[in-house]
Amino acid sequence: MGMLKEFKAFAVRGNVMDMAVGIIIGAAFGKIVSSLVADMVMPPLGLLLGGIDFSAFSLVLKAAEGDVPAVTLNYGLFIQSLVDFLIIAFAVFMMIKGVNKLHRKREETPPAPPAPSPEETLLTEIRDILKQQG
């Protein structure tokens, strides 16, 4: 029974729940970015480059024979995946940059008060002497 309690304590710990939410949102974000790249970025880019469909770029390694499909190296899909990665990496970079900026603002401590001037030090000493005499 001890292991079950230990697992329950681990599973409901805040960090684990935060990580689970992050993974789920990250997966959904990845799908959105993939759709953005495949459906919104690559078609206009292909059109600008003369009507090129990047997803159709492939190198045939072995031609199709009967019912056996061709063996291809789909480098056009790789280019799309690379653009997906770059967009996701940039978004994560911007998010981390924002979080770090918030942490730096929280960690900043107010500056230490400036050291007293020589005049202030002298006046403080005079005051202390007068208190001792009077």
PABA-125859 format. One record per residue: x, y, z of N, C-alpha, C in turn; residue in three letters; residue number from 1. Coordinates in Angstrom, 2 decimals. Example, Ala and Ser with C-alpha at 12.3 -4.5 7.8 and 13.67 -1.06 7.14 Angstrom:
2
n.c1 n.c2 n.c3 ca.c1 ca.c2 ca.c3 c.c1 c.c2 c.c3 r k
13.19 -5.69 7.80 12.30 -4.50 7.80 13.20 -3.30 7.80 ALA 1
12.85 -2.25 7.08 13.67 -1.06 7.14 12.90 0.03 7.87 SER 2
end
This chain:
134
n.c1 n.c2 n.c3 ca.c1 ca.c2 ca.c3 c.c1 c.c2 c.c3 r k
0.82 -1.20 0.00 0.00 0.00 0.00 0.85 1.26 0.00 MET 1
2.07 1.18 0.56 2.93 2.36 0.64 3.30 2.90 -0.74 GLY 2
3.52 1.99 -1.70 3.88 2.43 -3.04 2.72 3.16 -3.71 MET 3
1.50 2.73 -3.47 0.33 3.38 -4.05 0.18 4.81 -3.52 LEU 4
0.40 4.99 -2.20 0.33 6.33 -1.62 1.45 7.21 -2.18 LYS 5
2.62 6.64 -2.33 3.75 7.39 -2.87 3.48 7.81 -4.31 GLU 6
2.91 6.90 -5.11 2.57 7.23 -6.49 1.51 8.33 -6.55 PHE 7
0.50 8.22 -5.68 -0.56 9.24 -5.64 0.03 10.60 -5.30 LYS 8
0.92 10.66 -4.32 1.56 11.93 -3.95 2.37 12.48 -5.11 ALA 9
3.04 11.60 -5.85 3.82 12.03 -7.01 2.91 12.55 -8.13 PHE 10
1.83 11.82 -8.41 0.97 12.14 -9.54 0.20 13.44 -9.35 ALA 11
-0.14 13.78 -8.13 -0.91 15.00 -7.90 -0.05 16.18 -7.52 VAL 12
1.26 15.98 -7.51 2.17 17.08 -7.22 2.03 18.13 -8.32 ARG 13
2.16 19.37 -7.98 1.95 20.47 -8.92 2.82 20.39 -10.15 GLY 14
4.08 20.04 -10.01 4.98 20.01 -11.16 4.55 18.99 -12.20 ASN 15
4.08 17.83 -11.74 3.64 16.78 -12.66 2.41 17.24 -13.43 VAL 16
1.48 17.86 -12.73 0.26 18.33 -13.39 0.60 19.45 -14.39 MET 17
1.49 20.35 -14.00 1.90 21.42 -14.91 2.56 20.84 -16.16 ASP 18
3.40 19.82 -15.97 4.07 19.20 -17.10 3.05 18.52 -18.02 MET 19
2.08 17.85 -17.46 1.06 17.18 -18.27 0.28 18.21 -19.09 ALA 20
-0.11 19.30 -18.47 -0.83 20.35 -19.20 0.06 20.92 -20.30 VAL 21
1.33 21.13 -20.00 2.27 21.65 -21.00 2.42 20.72 -22.19 GLY 22
2.49 19.42 -21.93 2.63 18.45 -23.02 1.38 18.44 -23.90 ILE 23
0.21 18.47 -23.28 -1.04 18.46 -24.05 -1.16 19.72 -24.90 ILE 24
-0.89 20.88 -24.29 -0.98 22.13 -25.04 0.10 22.17 -26.12 ILE 25
1.30 21.65 -25.81 2.37 21.61 -26.80 2.01 20.76 -28.00 GLY 26
1.37 19.62 -27.76 0.96 18.76 -28.87 -0.08 19.46 -29.74 ALA 27
-1.04 20.12 -29.10 -2.06 20.86 -29.86 -1.42 22.01 -30.63 ALA 28
-0.47 22.70 -30.00 0.23 23.80 -30.66 1.00 23.28 -31.87 PHE 29
1.62 22.11 -31.73 2.35 21.51 -32.85 1.44 21.22 -34.03 GLY 30
0.23 20.74 -33.76 -0.72 20.48 -34.84 -1.15 21.77 -35.53 LYS 31
-1.35 22.81 -34.73 -1.74 24.10 -35.30 -0.63 24.64 -36.18 ILE 32
0.61 24.55 -35.72 1.73 25.05 -36.51 1.91 24.21 -37.77 VAL 33
1.75 22.91 -37.68 1.86 22.06 -38.86 0.82 22.44 -39.90 SER 34
-0.40 22.68 -39.46 -1.45 23.11 -40.38 -1.13 24.49 -40.96 SER 35
-0.64 25.39 -40.11 -0.26 26.72 -40.59 0.79 26.63 -41.69 LEU 36
1.80 25.81 -41.48 2.87 25.69 -42.47 2.35 25.01 -43.73 VAL 37
1.68 23.87 -43.58 1.23 23.10 -44.74 0.15 23.82 -45.54 ALA 38
-0.76 24.51 -44.85 -1.93 25.08 -45.52 -1.85 26.57 -45.79 ASP 39
-1.00 27.29 -45.03 -0.98 28.74 -45.17 0.37 29.30 -45.64 MET 40
1.47 28.69 -45.24 2.79 29.23 -45.57 3.34 28.63 -46.85 VAL 41
3.34 27.31 -46.95 3.98 26.66 -48.09 3.27 26.91 -49.43 MET 42
1.93 26.92 -49.51 1.31 27.20 -50.82 1.69 28.58 -51.40 PRO 43
1.60 29.67 -50.63 2.03 30.95 -51.22 3.53 30.97 -51.53 PRO 44
4.33 30.32 -50.68 5.76 30.26 -50.95 6.03 29.49 -52.24 LEU 45
5.34 28.38 -52.43 5.47 27.62 -53.68 5.01 28.43 -54.87 GLY 46
3.95 29.20 -54.71 3.45 30.04 -55.79 4.47 31.12 -56.15 LEU 47
5.08 31.72 -55.15 6.11 32.72 -55.40 7.32 32.14 -56.12 LEU 48
7.59 30.87 -55.88 8.73 30.22 -56.51 8.34 29.53 -57.82 LEU 49
7.22 29.91 -58.38 6.83 29.39 -59.70 5.87 28.22 -59.65 GLY 50
4.99 28.18 -58.67 3.97 27.13 -58.60 4.50 25.79 -58.10 GLY 51
5.50 25.83 -57.25 6.11 24.60 -56.73 5.29 24.06 -55.57 ILE 52
5.02 22.75 -55.58 4.37 22.08 -54.45 5.46 21.33 -53.69 ASP 53
5.84 21.86 -52.53 6.94 21.27 -51.78 6.66 19.84 -51.35 PHE 54
5.40 19.54 -51.04 5.08 18.19 -50.57 5.28 17.15 -51.66 SER 55
5.34 17.57 -52.92 5.53 16.63 -54.03 7.01 16.37 -54.32 ALA 56
7.91 17.11 -53.70 9.34 16.90 -53.94 9.77 15.57 -53.34 PHE 57
10.26 14.71 -54.19 10.75 13.43 -53.70 11.76 12.87 -54.70 SER 58
12.55 11.96 -54.22 13.54 11.28 -55.03 13.17 9.81 -55.02 LEU 59
12.93 9.24 -56.19 12.52 7.84 -56.29 13.76 6.97 -56.16 VAL 60
13.79 6.16 -55.10 14.91 5.25 -54.89 14.70 3.92 -55.61 LEU 61
13.44 3.49 -55.65 13.10 2.26 -56.36 11.70 2.43 -56.94 LYS 62
11.56 2.24 -58.20 10.27 2.43 -58.88 9.26 1.38 -58.42 ALA 63
7.98 1.73 -58.57 6.91 0.83 -58.18 6.91 -0.38 -59.11 ALA 64
6.62 -1.55 -58.56 6.54 -2.79 -59.33 5.27 -3.52 -58.95 GLU 65
4.30 -3.51 -59.82 3.04 -4.20 -59.57 2.30 -3.57 -58.40 GLY 66
2.02 -4.37 -57.37 1.33 -3.88 -56.19 2.27 -3.24 -55.17 ASP 67
3.57 -3.35 -55.38 4.55 -2.79 -54.45 4.76 -1.32 -54.79 VAL 68
4.48 -0.41 -53.83 4.64 1.02 -54.12 6.12 1.40 -54.25 PRO 69
6.33 2.55 -54.86 7.70 3.03 -55.05 8.32 3.41 -53.70 ALA 70
9.62 3.27 -53.64 10.36 3.70 -52.45 10.90 5.09 -52.77 VAL 71
10.45 6.08 -51.98 10.84 7.46 -52.28 11.45 8.13 -51.06 THR 72
12.28 9.12 -51.34 12.86 9.97 -50.32 12.12 11.29 -50.42 LEU 73
11.21 11.56 -49.48 10.31 12.72 -49.56 10.94 13.94 -48.92 ASN 74
11.86 14.58 -49.60 12.56 15.72 -49.02 11.69 16.97 -48.99 TYR 75
10.64 17.04 -49.78 9.70 18.16 -49.72 8.95 18.19 -48.40 GLY 76
8.52 17.01 -47.94 7.86 16.92 -46.63 8.83 17.25 -45.51 LEU 77
10.11 16.89 -45.72 11.12 17.24 -44.73 11.28 18.76 -44.64 PHE 78
11.24 19.43 -45.77 11.33 20.90 -45.77 10.17 21.49 -44.99 ILE 79
8.97 20.95 -45.20 7.81 21.42 -44.44 8.00 21.18 -42.94 GLN 80
8.49 20.02 -42.58 8.73 19.73 -41.16 9.79 20.65 -40.58 SER 81
10.78 20.99 -41.38 11.82 21.91 -40.93 11.24 23.29 -40.66 LEU 82
10.35 23.76 -41.53 9.68 25.05 -41.32 8.81 24.98 -40.07 VAL 83
8.10 23.86 -39.88 7.32 23.64 -38.65 8.20 23.81 -37.42 ASP 84
9.34 23.12 -37.44 10.25 23.16 -36.30 10.73 24.59 -36.04 PHE 85
11.11 25.29 -37.08 11.62 26.65 -36.90 10.57 27.57 -36.27 LEU 86
9.33 27.44 -36.71 8.26 28.27 -36.14 8.02 27.91 -34.68 ILE 87
7.96 26.62 -34.37 7.74 26.18 -32.98 8.92 26.60 -32.11 ILE 88
10.15 26.41 -32.61 11.33 26.79 -31.84 11.34 28.29 -31.56 ALA 89
10.95 29.09 -32.55 10.91 30.54 -32.34 9.84 30.91 -31.31 PHE 90
8.68 30.27 -31.40 7.61 30.55 -30.44 8.04 30.17 -29.02 ALA 91
8.69 29.03 -28.85 9.16 28.62 -27.54 10.24 29.57 -27.04 VAL 92
11.14 29.99 -27.94 12.18 30.95 -27.57 11.56 32.24 -27.05 PHE 93
10.55 32.75 -27.75 9.90 34.00 -27.34 9.19 33.82 -26.00 MET 94
8.58 32.66 -25.79 7.90 32.39 -24.52 8.91 32.34 -23.37 MET 95
10.01 31.62 -23.57 11.04 31.51 -22.53 11.66 32.88 -22.26 ILE 96
11.86 33.65 -23.32 12.42 34.99 -23.15 11.49 35.85 -22.29 LYS 97
10.19 35.76 -22.53 9.21 36.50 -21.73 9.19 36.05 -20.28 GLY 98
9.24 34.74 -20.06 9.24 34.21 -18.70 10.51 34.65 -17.97 VAL 99
11.65 34.59 -18.65 12.90 35.04 -18.03 12.85 36.52 -17.68 ASN 100
12.22 37.31 -18.52 12.10 38.75 -18.25 11.26 38.97 -16.99 LYS 101
10.18 38.20 -16.84 9.36 38.31 -15.64 10.13 37.90 -14.39 LEU 102
10.92 36.82 -14.50 11.72 36.37 -13.35 12.76 37.41 -12.96 HIS 103
13.40 38.04 -13.96 14.40 39.06 -13.65 13.77 40.23 -12.92 ARG 104
12.55 40.64 -13.32 11.89 41.75 -12.65 11.58 41.40 -11.20 LYS 105
11.19 40.15 -10.93 10.87 39.73 -9.57 12.13 39.64 -8.72 ARG 106
13.22 39.20 -9.32 14.44 38.99 -8.56 15.20 40.28 -8.27 GLU 107
14.91 41.33 -9.01 15.62 42.59 -8.79 15.29 43.12 -7.40 GLU 108
16.32 43.44 -6.66 16.13 44.00 -5.33 16.37 45.50 -5.42 THR 109
15.74 46.25 -4.54 15.97 47.69 -4.60 17.44 47.99 -4.30 PRO 110
17.97 49.01 -4.94 19.39 49.32 -4.71 19.62 49.74 -3.26 PRO 111
20.82 49.45 -2.78 21.17 49.81 -1.41 21.25 51.33 -1.31 ALA 112
20.86 51.87 -0.16 20.92 53.33 -0.03 22.38 53.79 -0.15 PRO 113
22.57 54.96 -0.70 23.94 55.43 -0.89 24.62 55.67 0.47 PRO 114
25.92 55.55 0.47 26.69 55.77 1.70 26.57 57.23 2.10 ALA 115
26.54 57.49 3.41 26.40 58.88 3.84 27.64 59.70 3.42 PRO 116
27.38 60.95 3.14 28.47 61.84 2.75 29.36 62.12 3.97 SER 117
30.57 62.63 3.75 31.44 62.95 4.90 30.79 63.95 5.86 PRO 118
30.02 64.89 5.31 29.35 65.86 6.17 28.33 65.19 7.07 GLU 119
27.56 64.26 6.49 26.55 63.55 7.28 27.21 62.71 8.36 GLU 120
28.32 62.07 8.02 29.04 61.27 9.01 29.53 62.15 10.17 THR 121
30.09 63.30 9.83 30.58 64.23 10.85 29.44 64.71 11.74 LEU 122
28.32 65.09 11.13 27.17 65.55 11.90 26.63 64.46 12.82 LEU 123
26.64 63.20 12.33 26.18 62.08 13.15 27.09 61.90 14.36 THR 124
28.38 62.02 14.15 29.32 61.90 15.27 29.11 63.02 16.29 GLU 125
28.91 64.25 15.79 28.66 65.39 16.69 27.39 65.15 17.50 ILE 126
26.34 64.67 16.84 25.08 64.39 17.53 25.28 63.36 18.62 ARG 127
26.00 62.28 18.31 26.22 61.23 19.29 27.01 61.74 20.50 ASP 128
28.02 62.63 20.25 28.80 63.20 21.35 27.92 64.07 22.23 ILE 129
27.07 64.91 21.61 26.15 65.78 22.36 25.17 64.96 23.20 LEU 130
24.72 63.80 22.69 23.81 62.96 23.46 24.51 62.39 24.69 LYS 131
25.78 62.03 24.54 26.53 61.48 25.66 26.76 62.53 26.75 GLN 132
26.97 63.80 26.34 27.24 64.87 27.32 25.96 65.35 28.01 GLN 133
24.87 65.30 27.32 23.68 65.92 27.85 22.71 64.99 28.39 GLY 134
end
